[in-house]
Amino acid sequence: MRRYAIKRILLGIVTIIVVSIIVFFASRLSGDVVHLLLPDDATKEDEIRLRAKLGLDKPIPIQYLVFVKNLTQGDFGESIRYRLPVVEVILKRLPGTLELASAAFLLSIVFGVPLGVISATRRDSASDKAGKIFALIGQSMPSFWLGIMAILVFSVWLQLLPTSGRGDMEHLILPATTLGWFSVASIMRITRSAMLDTMDSDFIKMARLKGNSERIVVWKHGLRNALIPVVSMAGIQLAQLLGGAVIIEAVFGWPGLGSLILEAVYGRDYTLVQSGVLLTSMIFISLNLIVDLLYGFIDPRIRYG
Amino acid sequence: MKKLLWIVMACSLTLTFAHLVVFTPFAMSAPKKLVIATNLEPDVLDFTIMVTGPATYPIGENIYETLVDKALDGKRVPGLASWTVSPDGKLIEFTLRKGIKFHSGDPLTTKDIVFTWTRAAEKNPTWKRRLQPINMEIVDDYRIKLHFKEPDAIFLPYRAYLPIESKSYYDRVGEDQFVKRPVGTGPYKFVTWESGQYIDLKANEEYWRGAPSVKEVRFRIVKEDTTRVAMLKTGEADIILDVPWKDVASLRSAGFKTVTADATPPCSIKFHLLNPKVPWYDKRVRQAIAYAIDSKAIIDKLFHGIPNHVARLASWEIGYDPELKPYPYDPEKAKKLLAEAGYPKGFEMPFYYMTGRSYGIKETAEAAALYLKAVGINCKVEGLESVKFVKLQREVWHNSTDVEAVIGADPGPGPHYFEPTEAIDLMCNSKSLYSLYSNPNMDALIAEMQRTLDDTKRGELIKKACRMLQEELPTIVIWATRSVYGMKPNIDFTPVQGIGWVYMHANDVRVKD
């Protein structure tokens, strides 16, 4: 187990380094931030001076070395646009993202897993069909449309919930549900197919022969074994939710990391993009690591592989 | 087990619903704050270090003030100071009003002016260049003399437009707090800024023009247009900025009020005129293009009649000539001119536009291309990403004599700008990096405009320049943008005209009960 864990951790670190290099070079090659920062009447000299001030006149590999050097001293740099340390800017938006992502994640598990089990064990029944339609809507409707529709129905027409912003529970419901719906569908489908596979196995037949009630056969023996791919998918879903709720954030005016980094990309705020992407990839990779380690815990077969 | 599951799901849904019904009235009850929904979040609220002007002005202008101010109708009036100009234009003396205090309690004196401008010059290479030819001489706490090497007509309407910050406050709290907790002389004090969510302001009871009637303001940052409109409809916002033009009519019929302010950027066609081998080098071809495009139809049909249809300037701008009209829509005349110029069958023309930055640019370029096709000019419409586009203009096209380029929809300076002199300078002066045009007569006229501080005399020069531009057509103005504010029927608000940026002066808001 230990060798497995160490191998996974090292792989994670290497991935983070590679990602940081790619993001660093890609954002600088995509265009010159200086042109966006200069007012209309700027001259060539203004441009040169601003570029030097931002440290962007040096060749890109040198800039990268400066970046790494600062990182080792804990300095993630200063946002070009906000003039604040990047860490501060990101930390201010992180709680919003955590709140939204965990709410959506919770919804997706609480609704997704049971719906998947029901769908699998009562194949082609009315509940299975209903579940499949539910999943289809969640996965195929674009999230911005779902979001705008939700605002139209629940805020404007029914006046039940606020349109946007982050605040108390009322503000969380629409964005979390819209965001979670897509994930519910994914979780449900993978639970369903995993359950279908598992329920066919010999040990399930054995459990029934032993005289266990159907309820125990399904939920104790069946689901537990079917959970492996579900855990894997759930980990990926959570990581995706944490990194990419950009559209939901935009529609609902929710302050999160997704929209922060997107704006930083448009505004060529290199330092924010670098560190923002670095941070989200660290989250993604850590989550995958946890999932892998959980795997090893749930399924003894993998530990020795 | 399954039954239990259904019961659990049903219960949780019922509880949630009940929770909503019970608590919603309390959550939704409107606080006394005036809520204004805006789509732009500033990067900083410190004007000396800000990067994106348009985002900072709506909110920042409530906290800070400038020496020179604009009345509601756009006329220049004293703000924090009155001023006199010497006959040769090389000396401007500002006299500050006495007794004005910053929110921090520090009195406003001339050292704050010097501090603000020095800080801007330090932080910003462009401000450094703008302020360099000025020698500041403090006479006493309330009077300051500015000595100019050359008279600068742009100074009062534009360069003097730097909101004044407090030196004493800076010395006391240091850079970090100075930026995070801004302090000005304006009608509202800064309370808090939740990144990505809202900025709260509260009334400055000691404001020198009298305490504002609205006591608390919250600027909610909501980037998505439909969400902002929804906020007005649900009552979550009292005022919303930048109403999408397509929603204006429906908001009005739903009973909401709307007011409009002339804003920037405009939308023009811009010709690269440094290459004598292209068809549009001939003035008649450019005039033909002006006749071929029905700007009025574009404004009315594509943009719901909101933007302004002007020749060169709006009626409130200095140098406005009511005799100067936009080219009328006349495709027959266009074809005749093209034939005269030697292109009876038309020709091919590249037609670039900048993507991503301004609303309506792409649609205008495409509509213009359709009109031009009808008279035989085939446009190759191509969108270029904003950063690439700016770089291409400034570094390649500006210097090139053999590139073939026409910008189908350029959001560069034009009508509704701070000052027509500056707009004309940026777009048509051969030295300006924005300009793709070179005419020594225009350059000389611009230089003269820049030296003429007297508004009436400069107005005559601007009229002359505009007439030249309508004749020569290095650019064709299609429309000048307007920004629409939406508000609840019980709100009275008039935006300041004649500035260009979208402003939101909360102390001009009156709430009727």
Interface residues (C-beta under 8 A of the other chain):
Chain A: S30 G31 D32 V33 H35 L36 L37 L38 P39 D40 D41 A42 T43 K44 E45 D46 R49 L50 K53 I80 R81 Y82 R83 V89 K92 R93 G96 F111 P114 I118 I148 I151 L152 S155 V156 Q159 L160 L161 P162 T163 S164 G165 R166 G167 D168 M169 E170 I173 R215 V218 W219 A250 V251 F252 G253 P255 G256 S259 L260 Y266 G267 R268
Chain B: M1 K2 L5 M9 T16 H19 L20 F23 T24 A27 M28 D43 V44 I49 V51 T52 G53 P125 T126 K128 R129 R130 V179 E194 S195 G196 Q197 Y198 R220 I221 V222 K223 E224 T226 T227 A230 M231 K233 T234 E236 G356 E385 S386 V387 K388 V390 K391 R394 G412 P413 E422 D425 L426 S432 L433 Y434
